[in-house]
Amino acid sequence: MRLEQVELPGDVLKVKLNGALDIAGAGEIETPLGAIADKYNKVIINFADVTFLASIGIRLLVKAARAITKRSGRLVVYNPTDDARKVLRSTGIDSIVPVVADENSAIAECSK
């Protein structure tokens, strides 16, 4: 699992994940994602290249979202694959972490 980050205008941090968000992938991004959640109030995560989403990956998302929400911030996932979208929807995580179609929608959702 690879994590890339880019700061966007409006204090939004864009995170791009690439690979399987399984136990190994989650282990690789847990520390950097935790640091992001501690620092930024507006985080959007591009899920286009997430090839697999396991329960441990969902746990990381929820943990990061809760840390950001405590500071009145927002974490938003966008552009998930069909498989990832089904997992996010079936687990109910999309009620905690908004899931939207594209980057512009994610940025708008962060500003609510």
CORUR-V665968 format. One line per field, one symbol per residue. burial: I if it has 9 or more other ideal C-beta (glycine too) atoms within 8 Angstrom, else O. A space follows every 50 residues. Layout:
burial=???
This chain:
burial=IOIOIOOOOOOIIIIIIIIIIIOOIIOIIIOIIIOIIOOIIIIIIIIOII OIIIOIIIIIIIIIIIIIIOOOIIIIIIOIIOOIIOIIIOOOIIOOIIII OOIOIIIOIIOO
